[in-house]
């Protein structure tokens, strides 16, 4: 009986040791896998955040041709007005590229509106509708407004794809108009 008990104890101890080693190895592999996945995701997430920050900086950076005045006169033509309105959207939209900017202020909106109302432009109704929205500080469709002007000007590069956040717009204004 002692012999059987001793044999049983040796076998049980062996099984416990082997089971422990197998369990340890499984847990170690699982930990290594999770660490690798975490590092991969962290790297990926880091790269994504880095890219988003770079895009935000590009969208708010100082651009050439930025001015706080429209430069329009009572004799300005429709093409000039469209160009100014297009540039006004640049402080509010994210786009592939931006050339020039005119500050979107209430007085600039009023100035452009007066010129449009005093003339007989081909796109007068559309321009006035957009200006009236802007006057009410309704910029929900500013991306579409930008792309409307962009298309009227036969744009090929710089189509807007999003709206800047309030913080990004403030940074754009600071970098370009102050």
C-alpha positions in Angstrom: 0.0 0.0 0.0 2.9 2.3 0.8 4.4 1.5 -2.5 1.2 2.4 -4.4 0.9 5.7 -2.4 4.5 6.6 -3.1 3.9 5.9 -6.9 0.7 7.9 -6.8 2.5 10.8 -5.1 5.3 10.8 -7.6 2.9 10.7 -10.6 0.7 13.4 -9.1 3.7 15.6 -8.3 5.0 15.1 -11.8 1.6 16.0 -13.3 1.4 19.1 -11.1 4.9 20.3 -12.2 4.2 19.6 -15.9 0.8 21.3 -15.6 2.4 24.3 -13.9 5.1 24.6 -16.6 2.5 24.3 -19.4 0.3 27.0 -17.7 3.3 29.2 -17.1 4.3 28.9 -20.8 0.8 29.6 -22.0 0.5 32.7 -19.8 3.9 33.9 -20.8 3.0 33.6 -24.5 -0.3 35.4 -23.9 1.5 38.2 -22.1 4.0 38.5 -25.0 1.2 38.5 -27.5 -0.7 41.2 -25.6 2.4 43.3 -25.2 3.2 43.1 -28.9 -0.4 44.0 -29.7 -0.4 46.9 -27.3 2.9 48.2 -28.7 1.6 47.9 -32.2 -1.7 49.7 -31.3 0.2 52.3 -29.4 2.5 52.9 -32.3 -0.4 53.0 -34.7 -2.4 55.3 -32.4 0.7 57.5 -31.9 1.2 57.8 -35.6 -2.5 58.6 -36.1 -2.4 61.3 -33.4 0.9 62.7 -34.9 -0.7 62.8 -38.3 -3.9 64.6 -37.0 -1.7 67.1 -35.2 0.3 67.8 -38.4 -2.9 68.3 -40.4 -4.3 70.6 -37.7 -1.1 72.7 -37.8 -1.2 72.8 -41.6 -4.8 74.0 -41.5 -4.0 76.8 -39.1 -0.6 77.8 -40.4 0.2 81.3 -41.8 -0.7 81.3 -45.5 0.3 83.8 -48.2 -2.1 86.5 -49.2 -4.0 86.7 -45.9 -5.6 90.1 -45.2 -8.2 91.5 -42.9 -9.7 93.7 -45.7 -11.6 92.6 -48.7 -9.9 94.9 -51.2 -13.2 95.2 -53.1 -14.6 98.5 -54.5 -18.1 99.5 -55.8 -16.8 98.6 -59.2 -15.6 95.1 -58.4 -16.9 92.4 -60.6 -18.5 89.1 -59.8 -15.3 87.1 -60.2 -13.5 89.4 -57.6 -16.5 89.0 -55.2 -16.4 85.2 -55.6 -12.7 85.2 -55.0 -13.1 87.2 -51.8 -15.9 85.0 -50.5 -13.9 81.9 -51.3 -10.9 83.3 -49.4 -13.3 84.2 -46.5 -14.2 80.5 -46.1 -10.5 79.6 -45.6 -10.6 80.6 -41.9 -13.4 78.1 -41.3 -12.6 75.0 -43.5 -10.0 72.3 -43.8 -8.8 71.8 -47.3 -6.0 70.2 -49.2 -4.4 73.6 -49.8 -5.3 77.3 -49.3 -4.2 80.3 -51.2 -5.1 83.6 -49.7 -7.5 84.4 -46.9 -9.8 87.3 -46.2 -11.0 87.6 -42.6 -14.6 86.6 -42.1 -15.9 89.6 -40.1 -19.3 91.1 -39.9 -18.1 94.3 -41.6 -16.5 92.3 -44.4 -19.7 90.3 -44.9 -21.7 93.6 -45.0 -19.3 95.1 -47.5 -19.5 92.1 -49.8 -23.3 92.0 -49.5 -23.6 95.7 -50.4 -21.6 95.1 -53.6 -23.6 92.0 -54.6 -26.9 93.9 -54.0 -25.7 96.9 -56.0 -24.8 94.8 -59.0 -26.5 92.4 -61.4 -24.4 89.3 -61.0 -25.1 86.0 -62.7 -24.8 84.1 -59.4 -26.4 86.9 -57.3 -29.1 84.8 -55.6 -26.6 82.1 -54.5 -24.1 84.7 -53.3 -26.7 86.6 -51.3 -28.1 83.4 -49.8 -24.6 82.5 -48.6 -23.9 86.0 -47.3 -27.2 86.1 -45.4 -26.4 82.8 -43.7 -23.0 84.1 -42.7 -24.5 87.3 -41.4 -26.6 85.2 -39.1 -23.4 83.4 -38.1 -24.7 80.2 -39.6 -21.6 78.4 -40.9 -23.0 74.8 -40.9 -22.7 74.6 -44.7 -19.4 76.5 -45.0 -17.6 73.5 -46.5 -20.3 73.4 -49.2 -20.0 77.2 -49.6 -16.2 76.9 -50.1 -16.6 74.1 -52.6 -19.2 76.1 -54.5 -16.8 79.0 -54.9 -14.0 76.5 -55.6 -16.0 75.0 -58.5 -17.0 78.4 -59.9 -13.3 79.2 -60.1 -12.6 75.8 -61.8 -10.6 74.6 -58.8 -8.4 71.5 -59.1 -6.5 71.5 -55.8 -7.8 72.6 -52.4 -11.3 71.2 -52.2 -12.6 71.5 -48.6 -13.1 68.3 -46.8 -14.1 69.5 -43.3 -14.8 72.3 -41.0 -12.2 73.6 -38.5 -12.9 73.4 -34.8 -13.4 76.6 -32.9 -9.8 76.2 -31.5 -8.4 75.6 -35.0 -10.2 78.7 -36.4 -8.9 80.8 -33.5 -5.4 79.7 -34.3 -5.9 80.4 -38.0 -7.1 83.9 -37.2 -4.2 84.5 -34.8 -1.6 83.2 -37.4 -3.0 85.1 -40.3 -4.8 88.3 -39.2 -3.2 89.4 -36.0 
